[in-house]
């Protein structure tokens, strides 16, 4: 059976009280990932937090540090495409309310009112979505004039309702969508999505609803893979991570802080076959979650399936994750 390995990354800072800096969260881990993927001759997809880039570019008018950061990020994006990888937009609208701290050269994103595109005005939707496509084109087209910005991943998987996105997909000629984490749901005051009834298909076409396949639909969905984990596997992994931290300090704790969120109670998924994102017994396949303990589960999944879709975040990846990912690709 021919195997299809789709490796994708959300290229972004932390999205809460402390964003972290570009070097720790984006530049350095991405450089290390690029080296591993070059070694194994893999091309991957990077979904760039373009709402951050829009704010960073605007702040560059008054901050030399932001101007330098924008240039550094743009240079790496060009390098990614030069090495055969793909770069597409990834929108977190609550960057509209982010507060910049010149002293630390970091951002605060505690206000998650606008975390979902669904929660912002039509004017803001057009600004962040169209602006996201345009800023990537501005960065890439001088070096790659024929590069098409024609794929998308929603921030926090929040691609529902798709009616919020469809006009901008059509306007910007977006053909490929990568937000569906099949069988998973989450309801918080920040993230809100329900893929519990998503089809058991790895890749399918759709039109008005990302969970309803339509063979003649104008858009193509690439379903993100997930695996079940037993109590024994989770306990062993917990002990292993504690040992790694104690012996090698292997963690991402000091890079930044994620967004605060509150679980919304009383909401039921559309299908009882789904799994809550917070349920550790059902895990998305990800480089930052891949450890030596979980390697066998990842290998078993690939043995049993022809398609495996990683969703990962450079900001969350540790040295151990990189070593295990390298070994996994052998």
HELIX and SHEET records of a PDB file:
HELIX    1   1 UNK A   22  UNK A   22  1                                   1    
HELIX    2   2 UNK A   23  UNK A   27  3                                   5    
HELIX    3   3 UNK A   28  UNK A   39  1                                  12    
HELIX    4   4 UNK A   50  UNK A   59  1                                  10    
HELIX    5   5 UNK A   64  UNK A   82  1                                  19    
HELIX    6   6 UNK A   93  UNK A   97  5                                   5    
HELIX    7   7 UNK A  117  UNK A  119  5                                   3    
HELIX    8   8 UNK A  122  UNK A  140  1                                  19    
HELIX    9   9 UNK A  155  UNK A  157  5                                   3    
HELIX   10  10 UNK A  163  UNK A  172  1                                  10    
HELIX   11  11 UNK A  231  UNK A  248  1                                  18    
HELIX   12  12 UNK A  287  UNK A  289  5                                   3    
HELIX   13  13 UNK A  295  UNK A  304  1                                  10    
HELIX   14  14 UNK A  314  UNK A  316  5                                   3    
HELIX   15  15 UNK A  319  UNK A  328  1                                  10    
SHEET    1   A 8 UNK A 203  UNK A 206  0                                        
SHEET    2   A 8 UNK A 219  UNK A 222 -1                                        
SHEET    3   A 8 UNK A 176  UNK A 177  1                                        
SHEET    4   A 8 UNK A 151  UNK A 154  1                                        
SHEET    5   A 8 UNK A  86  UNK A  91  1                                        
SHEET    6   A 8 UNK A  45  UNK A  49  1                                        
SHEET    7   A 8 UNK A   4  UNK A  11  1                                        
SHEET    8   A 8 UNK A 307  UNK A 312  1                                        
SHEET    1   B 2 UNK A  99  UNK A 101  0                                        
SHEET    2   B 2 UNK A 106  UNK A 108 -1                                        
SHEET    1   C 3 UNK A 192  UNK A 194  0                                        
SHEET    2   C 3 UNK A 184  UNK A 187 -1                                        
SHEET    3   C 3 UNK A 275  UNK A 276  1                                        
SHEET    1   D 2 UNK A 226  UNK A 228  0                                        
SHEET    2   D 2 UNK A 282  UNK A 284 -1                                        
END                                                                             
